[in-house]
Amino acid sequence: MDIHFYKYQGAGNDFILIDHRTSPLKDIDYDRVKLLCDRRFGIGADGLMFLTAHAEYDFEMHYFNADGRPGSMCGNGGRCIVAFARHLGAIGLETNFLAVDGPHYAKISESGNWVDLQMIDVDTVNKDGDSYVLNTGSPHYVALKENLENYDVYSNGKAIRNNDTYKKEGINVNFVEDKGDHLFVRTFERGVEDETYACGTGVTAVALSMAQHQGKIGHIETPVKVLGGNLNIAFDYDGHQFTHVFLGGPAEKVFEGDVSF
């Protein structure tokens, strides 16, 4: 069966998107999803998403990691599927949709190329030595590093993701360097099992962790640079809970085509 697909990217985080509103989502072939995400034998992507209909929301987002398995929340994927829904004419410049971690609100710029996605509130940030551990829709480990441009993110991220503490459930590993006017972040993603050009829930986790680390309170805007471009995280922090958390960044269609599924 031939399926029409779209390829989107958000700050270099790339996804295969499929409009699945007219039939129920069932009997997903995980091996086929993995093959389609393969950069040599498939379309190539960090993940695959189905957009489906929902009675109470504008749509529902179903996300699969590049390893073919269902994933936890993907921030840049969420932003891309909002741009996709706008392209399909399913939404206007604002939307409320359902993802694996619950409802999300998002708004789109008039140009359609920038999406601000509201993330879940966060009230728990734990420590693992000098590093931070928290869940922003997906679990994240955040470590401060110097000279991050030359750091071996793959080897060190893989080691942390597979250590005795995190191996069973897996964790995304983020390394951050404070550049003064912005944060520079590199991420090793579980499910992709490699460094990616961006990670939306990851940069969100980093921004929240750095606010706590630096003792910031109030409304905070945090520009972040990743390998794939620039993102922005905005939130309110009262010293105990992070609320009104928004992940902003580009979301653009790369190409579309047909593939056997």
Secondary structure, 3 states (H helix, E strand, C coil): CEEEEEEEEECCEEEEEEECCCCCCCCCCHHHHHHHHCCCCCCCCCEEEEEECCCCCCCEEEEEECCCCECCCCHHHHHHHHHHHHHHCCCCCEEEEEECCEEEEEEECCCCCEEEEECCCECCCEEECCEEEEECCCEEEEEECCCHHHCCHHHHHHHHHCCCCCCCCCCEEEEEEECCCCEEEEEEECCCCEEECCCHHHHHHHHHHHHHHHCCCEEEEEEEEECCEEEEEEEEECCCCEEEEEEEEECEEEEEEEEEC
